[in-house]
Amino acid sequence: MDTDKIDMTILAELSTNARISQTELSNRMGLSSTAIARRQRALEEEGYITGYQAILDLTRFGLSTTVLVRVTLDGQSDEALNLFETGVVKCPSVIRCFLMSGTDDYLLIVLARDIEDFERIHRTELSRLPGVSRIQSNFALREIVNRAIPPTIFRVAGRSVRRQSAEHAGRLKAER
């Protein structure tokens, strides 16, 4: 499936508000709700949209400490990597895990209530992972940027697809 400006506008709108109704999208874009629904379903079926989620305020759940954990393994064999990856998936405090290039093998993002809670996580989860030779932890002081996707992904020829969509909808209303 090749995407066009309309598909990109739908994706841009959904990326900032996944709860936007098809009626609201159709009003913004100057298309029928049926056309929006058909395109959105096609974007889902083709894998452009893989799911929808609510963004939660984690401090309401007592998770105010973000820790970036760099992990180095004893070895680099497929077996060592697979054992570690199987183990880290089972760690409930790890919310993200990246296989890295460079001096560290993995970068983990861990959420904790506080430093004492992270000590518990380090002792009961991270230090028990197979094949680990070194763990280095850095505490985030403050989050500056948290984007699901780079905003430039929806730029077409130097103009945002949202702006183009608004201009298109305005032209359609003027023609009516």
Residue pairs with C-beta under 8 A, 6 or more apart in sequence:
1 42
1 43
1 46
1 48
3 11
3 43
3 48
5 156
5 161
5 164
5 165
6 29
6 31
6 39
6 165
7 39
7 43
7 48
8 154
8 156
8 161
9 29
9 154
9 161
9 162
9 164
9 165
10 25
10 29
10 36
10 39
10 40
10 43
11 43
11 48
11 49
11 154
12 154
12 160
12 161
12 162
13 20
13 25
13 28
13 162
13 165
14 20
14 40
14 49
14 52
15 148
15 149
15 154
18 52
18 53
22 33
22 36
22 37
22 40
23 33
25 31
25 33
25 36
26 32
26 33
26 35
26 36
27 169
28 165
28 166
28 169
29 36
29 165
29 168
29 169
30 168
30 169
30 171
30 172
30 173
40 49
43 49
58 64
58 111
62 113
63 111
63 112
63 113
64 113
64 114
65 111
65 112
65 113
65 114
65 115
65 117
65 118
65 139
65 140
66 109
66 110
66 111
66 139
66 140
66 143
67 109
67 110
67 111
67 112
67 118
67 137
67 138
67 139
67 140
68 107
68 108
68 109
68 110
68 137
68 138
68 139
68 140
69 107
69 108
69 109
69 110
69 126
69 135
69 136
69 137
69 138
70 100
70 104
70 106
70 107
70 108
70 134
70 135
70 136
70 137
70 138
71 84
71 104
71 105
71 106
71 107
71 108
71 126
71 129
71 132
71 134
71 135
72 103
72 104
72 105
72 132
72 133
72 134
72 135
73 80
73 81
73 84
73 105
73 106
73 131
73 132
73 133
74 80
74 131
74 132
74 133
75 131
76 105
80 130
80 131
81 99
81 105
83 130
83 131
84 105
84 106
84 129
84 130
84 131
84 132
85 97
85 99
87 128
87 129
87 130
88 94
88 97
88 106
88 108
88 129
89 97
91 121
91 125
91 126
91 129
92 125
93 110
93 111
93 112
93 121
93 125
94 108
94 109
94 110
94 125
95 109
95 110
95 111
96 108
96 109
97 106
97 107
97 108
97 109
98 106
98 107
98 108
99 105
99 106
100 106
100 107
104 136
108 126
110 118
110 121
110 126
112 118
112 121
115 139
118 137
118 139
122 135
122 137
126 132
126 135
127 135
151 160
154 160
154 161
154 162
155 161
156 164
